[in-house]
Amino acid sequence: MLTQICYNVRMTVRSTGVIIWCFAFPLIMATIFMTMFAGMQSNQGAHTIALGVVEDTGWQRADGMRTMLESLTRTDAGANEIPLLALTGYEDRAAAETGVLAGEVDAALVVDADGKARLLVSPSDAGSTDQAIVQTVLDRYLQGEELAGILAAQNPEALADPAARAALAQNLSGDDASTAELSVLREPPSELSRFYYALLGYSCIMCSTIAQTLIDRTRIAATPEGSRRQVGALSPARQLAAALVASWLVVMASMMLAVAYYYVVGGISFGGRLWLTPVACGACALVSCALGAFLGSLPGVRPDAKDALITIATLALSLPAGLFGTPALDVANWLSQHAPLVQLLNPAVQTTEAMLSLTFYDSLAPFASACGTLLFIAAILGAGALLFMRRQRYACA
């Protein structure tokens, strides 16, 4: 039986299709992801934010806000830093709205007669990072101004002391007045990691063609080679076991190669738990072998039709995992909210969830749950394959 396993492994890795689709394709797709996202990240460097201001009476009366914003348009002499803001003046609100809609500025500031500041943004660009930065700066200033007003109303003598005013200004502008960002995840969320992990789920389903091919080569009437093997010295049960073990080893090697490439070349840290990735890859490989065995045991289906079924299953199951861009992510998020059972029974989704849980959660319970779900899916598919094989054996008898 060991000789048969070695023979199946050698025969599999000599297949050009297996090398291309199971070993090379995940690495090629990962390289494309790296190139695409590296280009996007290179365009997100530090830059000056264009802020429009309506230079009317309200703007002239807002001395503190005007001084603060104008100070952000300058940098220290000789410094390599670029200014945070670049102010563009407009005569009235209508001109500012036109400038925002035309893309001349990222946002525009209007100060009304009561001293209230309003930020104008384009509906097509609402919620951008630049707008969030401007809003944070304004919120910080308005909070300090309100606090100073409350202090002046309750204790006017406190602001009369120069030392008290200096201490207040230091507290409002220093780190003590800022908020601290707390994260409940091991790493910041990243769509890039989700694409990589969805690609692993894609590879898991695509590699099921290995088990399907090896099983076809051991079954009578499926292929001429299978008919010859049935009259060999090795029993059909051992031939089937050798095919499943060989396919599991090849799929495991394929997925571990992809994980190593993501870690070394792509910089995916897996949450510092690289040593647990073989567990997830082993469960994924079991699902791949079980799915290949299930499709390989379908009665009355030609091998080329089974290859087509695997291709269709790969694409259909990978879409809810979020592999094919932002629209696929939207579909995956919608299904997770409205049809969680569909996602739970999708091996590509559970492969992604296992890696995401490993990366972002402190607890290993979500990771164990995802791996357990993969094993359950493998057991269901394996039971179906066994049922079909027994029915065919009895029919042949």
N, C-alpha and C positions, 0 to 999 in steps of 0.2 A: 504493500500500500504506500509506503514511503517513496518507493521508486516511481509509482504512479503520480504522486503529488509533485515530485521533482520534474517529471516529464510534463505535467500540465502547466507548471510554472514556466518552464523553458519554452514550451509551445506558445504560451500566452504572450510573454514578453517579446517574442519574435514577430508578433503580429504588428504590422504597421499601423493599423487602425487603433489598437490599444495604446501604442506609444503616443500617437497624435492626440487622441481624444481623452485618454485617462491620465496621461502624464504631462504632455506638452501643453495641451489646451488650457488647463487651469493656470499654468505659469504665464502663458501668453496673455490671457485675460487680466491677470494680476499686474503684469507689466503695463498694459494699456491703462488700467486704473491709476497706477502710479504716475504715468505721464499726464493723464488728464487732470488729476487732482494737484499734481505739482504745479501745473500751469495756473490753476485757479488760485492756489495759495501764493504763488509769486506775485499775483495781482492784488493781494491783500496787504501790502506793506504799508508803512506809515505814510500818511499823506495829509494835506491840509483840507479841512472841511470848509466848503463855501457856504457861508451863512448870510442871508439877506436881512437887512433891517430897514424898517420904515422910519425915515428920519423926519418925524413930525414932532409936534409939541410933547407928546407923551414920551418919546425917546429922549428928548432934551432934558426933561424933568427927571428921568431915571438915572441920576448921576452915578449911583453905586453900581447898577447893572451895566451901564455903559462903560464905566472905568474897568470893571472886571472883564468884560468881553474884549475890550480893546487891548488889555494886557495879555490876552491869549493870542493876539495876532503878532506878538513879538517874541523873540528868543534872545538869550544872552549873547553878547558879542563874542564872536569866534567859536560859538557852539556849532556842532554838526547837526543839531536837531532842527527840525522844520516846525514852523508855527502850527498850532492846533487849528486856528480859525483864520479865515480870510473874509472880512466883512465887505458886503456890497450894499450901497445905499439905494433906496427907492423913495420916490416922492410920496406915494400913498399906498394904501393896501391893495388897490386894484393892480398897480404896477408890480407889487411884490408877488401877488398871486400869478400874474402872467409870467414872471421870471421863474417861479417855482415849477409851473406847468411846462415851461419851455426847457427846463433842465439847466438853467443858468446857475442856480444855487441848489444845495441839498435841502434847505429849509429856509423859511423867512420868519423873522421875529416882529411882532406887532405889540406895542405897549399902548393901551387905551388911556383915556383921560383919568381913570381911577388908579392908574399905575399897575394894572394887571397885565402880565405878559402872556401872549398867545403865540403858538408856533404853527406856522402854515406849512403843510407838506403836500406832496403830490399823491393823489389816490393810487397811482400806479407804482409808487415807490415807498409806500407807507411801511414803517417798521424796519427800515434799514439800520445798519450799524451806525452810520454817521448821524442819523437822526437821534438814535438812542444816546449817543455821546453828548450831543447838544442838550438833549432833555435832562440828562444827568447833571450837567454843569449848571443849568438853570435851576433845577430842583435844589441842588446844593446851596446855591446863592439865596434862593427864596426861603429856604429853611433857616439859614443864618439870619436873614433879615427879619423874619418873623420872631425868632428867638430874641434878637436884640430889642425888637419893639416890645415884647412882653416884659423883658427885664427892665426896660426904661419906664414902662407904665407902673410896674410894681415897686421898683426901687430906683428912682431917678438919681439918687446920690451915688449909686454904684458905678454908673457910667461917667460920673464926674471925676473919678480917680483915674489918672493916666495908667497906673499899673493894672487896674481892673480892666480897662479897655484893651490894653495889650494882651492880657491873659485871655479875654474873651475872643479877640481876633485870632490868637494862636490856637485856641480850642476849636474854633469854627473852621479854620483852614488846615488844621493838622489831622493826623490819622485818627485822633480820638473822636472826631465828628463823622467819620466815615463808617460805612457798613462793612461787615466782614462776610465774605461769600463762603458758605458752607456747602459741601458736597456730600451726598449720601451714597455716591458711587466711588468705586476704586479709581476710576479714571473718568475724565470728562467725556460725555457722550460724543460719538463720532460716527457720521454716516459712512465714512470711509471704511471703518472696521466692519460695519454692517454689510457693505458690498463684498468685502473679502469673505466673510463668514457665509453669506448667501452663495458665493461661488463654491465654497466647500460643499454646501448642500446640493448644488448643481452637479458637482463631480460625483457625489455619493450616488445620485440616481443614474447618471450616465455610465458609471462603472458597472452597473448591474448587467450590462451586456457581456461582461466577462463570465459571470456565472451562467448566464443563459446559453452562451456558446459552448462552454464546457459540458453542461448538462445535456445539450442536444447531441454532443459527441459520445454520450454514454447510453443513450436510450435507443431501443430498437425501433425501427421504422421512422425515426426522426431524421437520421442521416445515414448514409452507407457506412460511415465509420462506426456509428453506434451499433448497427446490426452486426458488424464483425466483432466488436468488443463483447457483445452479449454471449458469444460462444467461446470467449477467452477463459483463462484459468481464474481470473479475479472475479469474485461475485459481483452482481450488479449493485448491491448495497455498498460494498467497499469502493466500487468505481464512483458511485454518487458521492460518498463521503470524501474521496480524494479530490473530486471536482470542486466541492464546496470549500474544502480547506485551502486548495490552491488559489481559488478565486478570492477568498478572504485575505490571504497573504499578499496577493497582488494589489487588491484595493487598499489594504492597509498601507502598503508601501507608497502607493500613489498619494494618499491623503497626507501621510507624514512628510512626503517630499514637498507638498504644497504648504504645509504648516511651516516647515523649515525655511522655505523661500519667503513666506510672509514675514517671518521673524527676522531673518538675516537681511534681506533686501528691502522688504516693505516697511520694516520698523514697527510691526505690530507686536506689542508686548504680551498680549494675552493676559493682561492683569498681573504679570509676574508669576503666573502659574503654568508656565510652559510644560512642566513635568506632568500636568494632568491632561494635556491634550491627547496623549495616546489612548486614554480611556474613552474620550469622545470619539476619536477616530476609529477605535475598535468597535464601538456600538454602531457607528455609521457604516462601517464595513459589513457588519452583520446584516443591517437593513439592506444594503446593496446586494449581498449574496442571496438573501431571502426573496427580494423582489425579482432578481434574475432567475432563481429557481422556480418561482411562481409563474413567470411568463414562459420560461423554458418548458414547463410541464403542461401548458395549455394544450388540450387535445385538438387535433385537426388543424393546427395553425402552422403555416410554413415558416422556416427560419427567417426569411427576409421580412415577412409580416411581423414577426416578433421584434426584429430590429426597429421597424417603424413604430411599433407600440412603445418601445423604450424611448425613442426620440420624442414622441408625443408626451409621454409621461414626464420626461425630463423637463420639457418646456412648460407643461401645465403645472407641475408641482413647484418649479422654481419661481414662477411669477408671483405667487403669494408670499414667497420668502423675501421679495424686494430686490431681486437681482437686476432687473432691466430698467434701472433709472428711477427718477422721482415718481412717475406715474405708478410704477410697480410698488414703491414704498407706500403710496397712498392707498392702493388696493390692499396691501398687507395690513396697514393700520386699520382700515375699515373692517376687514375680516376679523381681526383680533378683537374688535369691539362688538361686532354684531353676529359673528359666526365663529366663536372661539373653538368649537368642536372641530370645525373644518381645519383650522390651523393646528389643533392638537394632533390630528391624525395625519398630518402632512410631514413626511420624513425630512424633506428639504427645510421646512420651517423649524422643525425640532433640532436639526443640525445647527442652524443659525442660532436658535435660542440657547443651545448648550454652550456654544462659544461666547455668546454675549453674556450669559450668566457667569461664565468663568472669568470674563474680563472685568465686568462692572460691579458685581455684587460681592460684598464681604462674605456673606454666608454661601456655603456650598450646597445648600438645600435646593435652590433653583437648578443648579447644574445637575445634581443627582436626579431631580425630577425629569429633566429633559432627557438624560441618558436612559432612565427607566422607561420613558415613553418610547424611545427608539427601540429598546429591547422588546417592548410589548408589540410594536408594529412588526418587528422581525419575527416574533413568535406567531403572529396572526398570518403573515405571508408564508412562513414556513409550514404552518398547518395546512394552508390551502394548497401549497405545492405537494405536500405529502398525500393529500386526498386525491388530487388529480393523477399523481403517479400510481397510486394503488388501483384506481379505477381503470387506468390504461393497462396495468399489468394483468388484472383480472380479465379484461376484454381480450387481450392477446392470448391468455390461457384458454 
